[in-house]
Amino acid sequence: MLTHLSIRDIVLIDRLDIDFTAGLSVLTGETGAGKSILLDALSLALGARGDASLVRHGASQGQVIAVFDLPPNHPARALLVDNAIDEEGDVILRRTQSADGRTRVFINDQPASVALMRSLGRALVEIHGQHDERALVDAAMHRDLLDAFGGLAGLAGEVAGLWRDWRRAEQALSRHRAAMEAAAREADYLRASVEELTALEPMPDEETALAEERAALMRAEKTAGEIADAQEVLSGNGSPVPQLSSLLRRLQRKAAEAPGLLDPIIAPLDEALLSLDAAQEAAEAAMRAAEFDPQRLERAEERLFALRAAARKHNVAVDALAELRDRMATELADLDAGEERVAALAGQAAAARSAYDAAALRLSEGRHATAETLARAVMAELPALKLERARFLVEIASEPEDRAAEGVDTVEFWVQTNPGTRAGPMMKVASGGELSRFLLALKVVLADRGSAPTLVFDEIDTGVGGAVADAIGQRLGRLAERIQVLSVTHAPQVAARAGCHYLISKSGGSDRVSTGVSRIEEDERQEEIARMLAGATITDEARAAARRLLGETRAVAS
C-alpha cells in the first residue's frame, strides 16, 4: 500500500509530506483548495507524462516521492528484479520535474526509465474518476479482470504456453518447407559441391598446418641446395682433391732426394687433404640429415592451392570448408528426406494446435460461465447506487479460428443505462456520474482479484447525495477491508465512513499561495463534515447532522 507521499514545489504545493494508513482515507476541502494538484503529483510519481507547468512558480524543479509497503510476493517486486533494481524493503518511486521540461526517474534510488515507472505504477495504484484516462476502463484489461474474478488465470497461462508451443511448431514447419524449396532449386549445385568437398576432405586448421609445412620445406630446399653446392665443389669434376693428392705423391717421392727441404710443404698439404676428406664426409652426412623431399613440397603446395581455390569458389575461409560441406550435406539429406520431415513437423504442429484448441475451449467456456456470475454480482450492487434500472453485461465474442496467446475470446464490459436503450461499451454509453458508479460496483466485486493494492477514487460521488452517497461510502468501506482506498470526496456521507480524514486547504497572501494537507481528528473532523453539509456558513444544525453521521458510522463499524 501507499505509506508516504512527499511533494516539493509542484504547482501550489511548496512542501508537503503525508503518511497514509491502511483502510479508507478521505481527502476533503473547499473547491480550488488543490485536490486535483495532489492527484497530479501522485500521478507524476506513477509515471504520468511530465510537464514543465507542474513546477511551482519561481522554483527550478519540483519533486514527488511515493513510498509503498508491499508483500514479498507482489508482482511489482518481480518487475524490479527483472530490471536489475534492488527490491528489498519499501518500493520508493521518485520523480523530478525541471522547469525546462526535463524529467528524471529514480526507483529505489536507482536511475530508471519513465516506462518502467509507469509499469510499476499500474501494478501499485489505480486512480478512478469521472472521465479519468488513468482509470481501468480500458477494454484490453477486461479479459484479464474476468479471468482474475473466475480464478482462470492459471488456465489462461496454460493456454498462452500452448499457443507459444503451437506457434513454434508452425514456424519450424514453415522454416523446413522454405529450406526444402531453396534446397530443391539448388540440388544439382549442392550435389556437385558436396562431391567435390567430400573428395577434397578438408580438415580443421589444415591451411595453417600446410602453410607451415610448406614454409619449412622451402627452407629445407634452400639449405639442401647449399649443401649440394658444397658437395659439388668438394667431390665434383672441379674438385681440387685429385690434383692435390697427385701433387702430394710427387713431393713425397722427391723428399728423399732433398731431406728437410720439402717437409714444410708436404705436412700442410697432407693436413689440407685430410680436412677436405672430412668436409666431403660432413657434406654427405648433412645431405642425408636434411632429408629434403621435393615431391613432399610439391604435394603440400598442390594441397594448399586446391584448398584455397575451393575456398575462393565457395566464398568462405579455408577452415570453413568442412562446415560448408556438412551443411550442404545436411541440406541434401533434408531434401532427400524432406517429405517425411514435412509430414512429421506437420503432425507436430497439428497436435500442438489441437492441444491449444482444447485448452482454449475450456478457457472460453469458463469465461462464459464466469461472465454471467460477474454480471450478476455487479448488478447486485447497482440498485443502492441509484442504477436500479441499469444493466451490466460482459460481452464475449469467441472466434475459434482467431487463435491468440490470450485465447479465442475478446471481452468487453457493456452497460445499458435504462430499459429500452441500446447497450454498449461502458466508456461510450455511461455518463460521467454513471461511469463512476458502475466502476465502483465493479471494483467492489473485483476488490481482491485483479486489483492494485491501492485504489484512488477522484470525486466519484459528484452529483449524488443522500442515500446514493451513503451507498458509495458503504462500498468504499467494504473495499477498504481488503485493500487501501483513498477517496477525494465532496460527500459528507463518504467522509464520515473514513478511518483517516485529510483536509486540503490553501494558505498565504495575495502574492504567494500554498496548498497544505493535514490529518484531522474528532472536533476538526466534525467541523469539516458540517461544512460539507452546510456550505460556507456552518450552522448548529449542520454540526448536529455531522455528529449524527459520525456516530452512525462508528455504530455500524463497531
SVG drawing of the C-alpha trace seen along z (x, -y; Angstrom):
<svg xmlns="http://www.w3.org/2000/svg" viewBox="-38 -40 157 82">
<polyline fill="none" stroke="black" stroke-width="0.4" points="0.0,0.0 1.0,-3.7 2.6,-4.7 4.1,-8.1 3.8,-10.9 6.3,-13.7 5.8,-16.7 8.1,-19.6 7.4,-22.6 4.6,-21.3 2.1,-24.0 0.6,-25.4 2.4,-22.9 5.5,-24.2 6.4,-21.4 4.2,-18.6 4.6,-15.2 1.7,-12.9 1.7,-9.5 -1.1,-7.1 -2.6,-4.1 -4.5,-1.0 -8.3,-1.1 -10.3,-4.0 -8.8,-7.5 -10.7,-10.6 -9.4,-13.9 -11.8,-16.8 -11.6,-20.6 -13.2,-23.5 -13.3,-23.8 -10.0,-25.1 -8.0,-24.0 -5.7,-21.8 -7.2,-18.3 -6.5,-17.8 -2.9,-19.1 -2.4,-16.3 -3.6,-13.7 -1.5,-15.2 1.6,-14.9 0.8,-11.3 0.3,-10.5 3.7,-12.1 5.3,-9.6 3.4,-6.8 4.8,-7.5 2.3,-10.0 3.5,-12.5 5.7,-15.2 5.0,-18.9 7.1,-22.0 3.9,-23.8 3.7,-21.5 6.8,-23.2 5.9,-25.8 6.4,-29.4 9.9,-30.6 11.3,-27.1 13.9,-25.4 12.4,-21.9 9.7,-20.0 9.9,-16.6 7.4,-13.8 8.3,-10.7 5.8,-7.9 6.7,-5.1 5.0,-1.7 5.0,1.2 4.4,4.4 4.3,8.1 7.4,10.2 5.4,11.9 3.9,8.8 4.3,8.7 6.0,5.3 9.0,6.9 9.4,9.3 9.3,6.4 12.1,4.7 14.2,7.9 13.7,8.3 15.1,4.7 18.1,5.3 16.8,2.9 17.1,3.7 13.7,4.9 14.4,5.2 12.3,3.2 10.0,0.4 9.5,-0.4 10.3,-4.1 9.3,-6.0 11.0,-9.4 10.3,-11.8 11.8,-15.2 10.3,-17.7 12.5,-20.6 11.1,-23.9 12.8,-23.5 10.7,-20.4 13.3,-17.7 12.2,-14.9 14.2,-12.3 13.1,-9.0 14.5,-7.1 13.3,-3.7 14.8,-2.7 17.4,-5.4 18.5,-3.9 18.0,-5.8 15.3,-4.3 13.0,-4.9 9.6,-6.5 8.3,-3.4 9.4,-1.2 7.9,-3.7 4.6,-3.6 4.6,0.2 5.2,0.2 2.6,-2.5 0.0,-0.4 0.8,2.5 0.7,0.3 -2.1,-2.2 -5.4,-2.5 -6.9,-6.0 -10.6,-6.2 -12.7,-9.2 -15.1,-10.7 -13.5,-10.9 -10.2,-9.9 -7.9,-8.3 -6.0,-6.6 -9.0,-4.5 -9.0,-0.9 -11.8,-1.2 -9.6,-0.1 -11.3,2.8 -8.0,4.5 -7.9,5.1 -11.4,6.6 -10.4,10.1 -7.7,10.2 -10.2,8.9 -12.7,11.6 -10.0,14.3 -9.0,13.0 -12.6,13.0 -13.2,16.5 -9.9,17.9 -9.0,18.6 -5.5,17.1 -3.8,20.5 -5.8,21.9 -5.1,18.6 -1.4,19.1 -1.6,22.7 -3.4,21.5 -0.6,18.9 2.0,21.6 0.2,23.9 -0.2,21.1 3.6,20.5 4.2,24.2 1.9,24.2 3.5,21.1 7.0,22.6 5.8,25.8 4.2,23.8 7.4,21.8 9.6,24.9 7.3,26.4 7.5,23.1 11.3,22.9 11.7,26.5 9.4,26.0 11.3,22.9 14.6,24.8 13.3,27.6 12.2,25.2 15.5,23.5 17.4,26.8 15.4,28.1 16.3,25.1 20.0,25.7 20.0,29.5 22.4,30.1 24.8,27.5 24.6,28.9 25.3,32.4 28.3,31.3 29.7,29.2 29.3,32.0 31.0,34.5 33.9,32.0 34.3,31.2 34.0,34.8 36.8,35.7 38.9,32.8 38.3,33.8 39.2,30.5 40.3,30.8 40.1,28.2 43.2,25.9 44.6,27.7 45.5,24.5 47.7,23.3 49.5,26.7 50.1,26.8 51.4,23.3 53.8,24.0 54.9,27.3 55.4,25.5 57.5,22.8 59.6,25.4 60.1,27.4 61.1,24.3 63.7,23.5 64.9,27.1 65.1,26.9 67.3,23.8 69.6,25.5 69.8,28.7 70.9,26.6 73.7,25.0 74.9,28.5 74.7,29.8 76.9,26.9 79.4,27.7 79.4,31.4 79.9,30.3 82.9,28.2 84.4,30.9 83.6,34.0 82.6,32.9 84.6,32.6 86.1,29.4 87.2,30.8 90.9,29.9 91.3,33.1 92.7,35.2 95.2,32.6 96.3,32.0 96.7,35.8 98.8,36.2 101.0,33.2 101.4,34.7 102.6,38.1 105.2,36.4 106.5,34.3 106.8,37.3 108.8,39.2 111.2,36.3 111.5,35.7 114.2,38.4 116.4,36.6 116.3,33.3 116.0,34.1 114.2,31.5 113.6,29.2 110.1,30.3 108.8,31.3 107.3,27.8 105.2,28.2 104.3,31.8 103.0,31.6 100.4,28.7 99.4,30.3 98.7,33.6 96.6,31.8 94.7,30.0 93.8,33.2 92.6,34.7 90.4,31.6 88.9,31.8 88.1,35.5 86.4,34.6 84.5,31.8 83.3,34.3 82.1,36.7 80.4,33.9 78.6,32.7 77.4,36.2 76.1,36.6 74.4,33.2 72.7,34.1 71.4,37.3 70.3,35.5 68.4,32.8 66.0,35.4 64.6,32.9 61.9,34.4 61.0,32.3 57.9,34.4 56.7,33.7 56.9,29.9 55.1,30.3 52.3,32.3 52.0,29.7 51.8,26.9 49.2,28.7 47.0,29.4 47.3,25.8 46.4,24.4 43.5,26.8 42.0,25.8 42.4,22.1 40.8,22.5 37.8,24.3 37.5,21.6 37.5,18.8 34.9,20.7 32.5,21.0 33.4,17.6 34.3,19.0 37.5,19.3 39.5,22.5 38.8,23.5 35.0,23.2 35.1,25.7 34.4,28.7 31.5,27.0 30.2,25.9 30.4,29.5 28.5,30.8 25.8,28.1 25.4,28.8 25.2,32.5 22.5,31.8 20.5,29.7 20.7,32.5 19.7,35.0 16.8,32.8 15.8,32.6 16.0,36.3 14.1,37.0 12.1,33.8 8.6,35.2 9.0,37.4 10.2,34.5 7.4,32.2 4.9,34.9 6.4,35.2 6.5,31.5 3.0,31.0 1.8,33.7 3.6,32.0 2.0,28.6 -1.4,30.2 -1.0,31.9 0.1,28.6 -2.9,26.8 -5.3,29.5 -3.9,29.1 -4.2,25.4 -7.8,25.6 -8.9,27.9 -7.4,25.7 -8.7,22.5 -12.2,24.1 -12.1,24.9 -10.9,21.3 -13.7,19.9 -16.4,22.0 -15.0,20.9 -15.1,17.2 -18.7,17.5 -19.8,19.1 -17.8,16.5 -19.2,13.7 -22.7,14.5 -21.6,14.7 -19.7,11.4 -22.6,9.7 -25.0,10.9 -22.5,9.7 -22.2,6.3 -25.9,6.0 -26.5,6.7 -24.5,3.6 -26.4,1.3 -29.7,0.6 -28.2,-1.0 -26.1,-3.2 -29.3,-4.6 -28.7,-2.4 -31.6,0.0 -32.9,-0.3 -29.4,0.2 -27.9,3.5 -24.2,4.6 -23.2,7.1 -20.0,8.9 -19.8,9.2 -17.7,12.1 -17.0,12.7 -15.4,16.1 -13.7,16.9 -12.1,20.4 -10.1,19.6 -8.7,16.3 -6.1,18.0 -4.0,15.8 -2.0,16.2 -4.9,14.9 -7.3,17.5 -10.1,17.1 -12.2,14.6 -12.5,10.8 -14.1,9.5 -15.7,6.0 -17.8,4.6 -21.1,3.2 -23.9,1.4 -27.5,0.5 -28.3,-2.6 -32.1,-2.5 -34.7,0.0 -35.3,-0.4 -31.9,-1.9 -29.3,-0.2 -26.5,1.5 -22.9,0.6 -19.4,0.3 -19.3,-1.1 -17.0,-4.0 -19.2,-5.1 -22.7,-4.7 -22.4,-5.7 -22.3,-9.3 -19.6,-10.6 -21.5,-10.0 -22.9,-6.7 -19.5,-5.5 -18.1,-6.2 -20.8,-4.2 -20.5,-1.3 -16.8,-1.4 -17.3,-1.4 -19.6,1.6 -17.2,3.4 -14.2,2.7 -16.3,3.8 -16.8,7.2 -13.2,7.4 -11.5,5.9 -9.3,8.8 -8.9,10.2 -7.1,8.4 -6.7,5.1 -3.8,2.9 -3.1,2.7 -4.1,-1.0 -7.3,-2.4 -7.8,-6.2 -11.3,-7.5 -11.4,-11.0 -14.8,-12.6 -16.8,-9.6 -19.7,-10.9 -20.1,-14.1 -23.7,-14.9 -25.2,-12.4 -26.3,-12.8 -28.3,-11.3 -28.8,-7.5 -26.7,-7.2 -23.7,-9.0 -24.2,-6.8 -24.2,-3.7 -21.0,-4.8 -19.5,-5.3 -20.5,-1.8 -18.9,-0.3 -15.7,-2.2 -15.7,-1.0 -16.1,2.6 -13.3,2.2 -11.1,0.8 -11.4,4.0 -9.3,5.8 -7.2,3.1 -6.1,-0.5 -8.7,-3.1 -8.1,-6.8 -11.1,-8.9 -11.2,-12.6 -14.8,-13.4 -17.4,-16.2 -19.9,-13.8 -20.2,-14.0 -21.7,-10.5 -18.5,-9.2 -16.2,-11.3 -17.9,-10.1 -17.0,-6.5 -13.3,-7.1 -10.8,-5.7 -8.5,-8.6 -9.5,-12.1 -7.2,-14.6 -8.1,-18.2 -6.8,-20.0 -6.6,-23.8 -4.9,-26.9 -3.0,-29.5 -0.9,-32.6 -1.5,-36.1 -2.3,-37.6 1.3,-37.2 2.0,-33.7 -0.5,-30.8 0.3,-27.3 -1.7,-24.1 -1.4,-22.1 -2.8,-18.8 -3.3,-18.0 -4.8,-15.0 -7.8,-16.0 -9.4,-14.2 -12.6,-14.4 -13.7,-18.1 -12.0,-19.3 -13.4,-16.4 -16.9,-17.1 -16.5,-20.7 -15.3,-19.8 -18.2,-17.4 -20.6,-20.1 -19.0,-22.5 -19.6,-19.8 -23.2,-19.6 -23.9,-23.3 -21.6,-25.1 -19.9,-28.4 -22.0,-29.2 -21.8,-26.3 -24.9,-26.1 -25.6,-24.3 -27.9,-22.1 -25.1,-21.2 -22.8,-20.4 -25.6,-18.2 -26.0,-16.4 -22.3,-15.9 -22.3,-14.4 -25.1,-12.0 -23.3,-10.9 -20.1,-10.2 -22.0,-8.5 -23.9,-6.3 -20.8,-5.4 -19.0,-4.4 -22.0,-2.4 -22.0,-0.5 -18.3,0.1 -18.5,1.4"/>
</svg>
